[in-house]
Amino acid sequence: MKLARAIHFDDSDTRVFHSPARTGEWCISGGFEFSNWSEGDLVGKAKQAFTNGWMGVETFGRTSFVAVTQIEQNEIDALALALAQHFVDIYGAPSPEAALPVAVEELNQMISLCDDHAANTLLTVTRELTDAGVRETYSMIEPQDAGIEQFAVHGSLDDEPHQH
């Protein structure tokens, strides 16, 4: 199974999103956040989150790029529980148990998207408001095109980056 982790090539996400995702955290589309939005909501950093942001499932912040990678079932289960609790805390779901099927479906959609791609493939999302609601399109950058080995996060996130 594959899912995607937030990846940052520079600090631009800290400037364009109200709440940036943490490097390395698991991500989903998170388009549900915008289900009741209208053109009037699409301003500033909120517009950037709507237009190009993946949602981290730990901080619930946004990131512009995600990298496809392997994930284990126990990690999926933990993410589903965290997302279900988020639905209770933020969206008023009656209980984590009631929200769990929706959380699992959100994760399954992202797993389905990621399973089609090789590890380290970069993905971007673009959203637009249509008469039918929010429309999402995805773009990918193959690992050899991205030079991902220069940016891949391995080991401790506390290490200082190497200068090339």
C-alpha positions in Angstrom: 0.0 0.0 0.0 1.1 3.5 -0.7 0.2 6.9 0.7 2.0 10.3 0.4 4.1 12.4 2.8 4.5 16.1 2.8 7.8 17.2 1.1 9.3 20.7 1.0 11.9 22.0 -1.3 12.1 25.4 0.3 10.1 27.4 2.9 7.4 28.7 0.6 4.6 26.7 2.2 5.3 28.6 5.5 4.5 31.8 3.6 1.5 30.7 1.5 -0.5 28.6 3.9 -2.0 29.7 7.2 -0.9 26.4 8.7 1.8 24.5 6.8 2.0 20.7 7.0 5.1 19.3 8.7 7.7 17.8 6.4 7.2 14.0 6.3 3.7 13.9 7.7 1.1 11.7 5.9 -1.2 13.6 3.6 -4.6 13.3 1.9 -6.3 15.5 -0.5 -8.5 17.2 2.2 -10.9 18.6 -0.4 -13.7 18.0 2.1 -12.6 21.2 3.9 -13.9 23.2 1.0 -17.2 21.5 0.4 -19.3 24.6 1.4 -17.0 27.3 0.0 -17.9 29.9 -2.5 -15.9 32.4 -4.5 -16.1 34.8 -1.6 -14.0 32.4 0.5 -11.2 32.2 -2.0 -8.9 35.0 -0.8 -5.3 35.1 0.3 -3.8 32.1 2.1 -7.2 30.4 2.2 -7.3 30.6 -1.6 -3.9 29.0 -1.8 -4.9 26.1 0.5 -8.0 25.6 -1.7 -6.2 25.8 -5.0 -3.0 23.8 -4.4 -2.9 22.3 -0.8 -2.7 18.7 0.3 -3.8 18.2 3.9 -1.5 16.7 6.5 -3.3 14.2 8.7 -1.2 15.0 11.8 -1.2 18.8 11.9 -4.1 19.3 9.4 -1.9 21.9 7.8 -1.3 22.2 4.0 1.6 21.4 1.7 2.1 22.0 -2.1 3.9 18.8 -2.8 3.6 15.2 -1.6 5.9 12.2 -2.3 4.4 8.7 -2.7 5.8 6.1 -0.3 4.9 2.8 1.3 2.6 2.7 4.3 1.7 -0.1 6.7 -1.9 -1.0 7.7 -1.3 -0.1 11.3 -0.3 3.4 10.2 -3.4 3.7 8.1 -5.5 2.6 11.1 -4.0 5.2 13.3 -4.5 7.9 10.7 -8.1 6.9 10.3 -8.7 7.3 14.0 -7.0 10.7 14.0 -9.0 11.9 11.0 -12.2 10.7 12.6 -11.4 12.7 15.7 -10.7 15.7 13.5 -14.2 15.3 12.0 -15.6 15.4 15.5 -13.5 18.4 16.7 -13.8 20.6 13.7 -16.9 19.5 11.7 -19.2 18.4 14.5 -19.4 14.7 13.7 -21.4 13.0 16.5 -18.6 10.6 17.5 -15.3 9.2 16.3 -17.1 5.9 15.6 -19.6 7.6 13.4 -16.9 9.5 11.5 -14.6 6.6 11.1 -16.1 5.3 7.8 -15.8 8.7 6.2 -12.2 9.0 7.4 -11.4 5.5 6.0 -12.9 6.5 2.7 -10.8 9.7 2.5 -7.7 7.7 3.2 -8.7 5.0 0.7 -9.1 7.6 -2.0 -5.6 8.8 -1.4 -4.2 5.2 -1.3 -5.9 4.5 -4.6 -4.3 7.7 -6.1 -0.9 6.8 -4.7 -0.9 3.1 -5.6 -0.8 4.0 -9.3 2.6 5.7 -8.9 6.1 4.6 -8.2 7.7 5.4 -4.8 9.1 9.0 -4.6 6.7 10.2 -7.3 5.8 13.8 -6.5 2.1 14.8 -6.7 0.4 18.1 -6.9 -3.3 19.0 -6.7 -5.2 21.8 -8.3 -8.8 22.6 -7.3 -11.4 24.8 -8.8 -15.0 25.7 -7.9 -17.5 24.5 -10.5 -21.3 24.5 -10.6 -21.2 20.9 -9.5 -18.8 21.6 -6.5 -15.1 21.3 -6.0 -13.2 19.7 -8.9 -9.7 18.3 -8.2 -7.0 17.4 -10.7 -3.7 15.8 -10.0 -0.3 16.2 -11.6 2.8 14.0 -11.1 6.5 14.4 -11.5 8.4 11.1 -11.9 11.2 10.5 -9.5 14.0 10.7 -12.1 12.6 14.0 -13.4 12.5 15.5 -9.9 15.9 14.4 -8.7 14.0 13.3 -5.6 17.1 11.5 -4.1 18.4 15.0 -3.4 15.4 15.9 -1.3 14.1 12.6 0.1 13.8 12.7 3.9 15.5 9.7 5.4 16.3 9.2 9.1 16.0 12.0 11.6 14.3 15.2 10.6 16.5 17.0 13.1 19.6 16.7 11.0 20.9 19.8 9.3 20.5 19.7 5.5 23.7 19.2 3.6 24.7 22.0 1.3 25.5 20.9 -2.3 
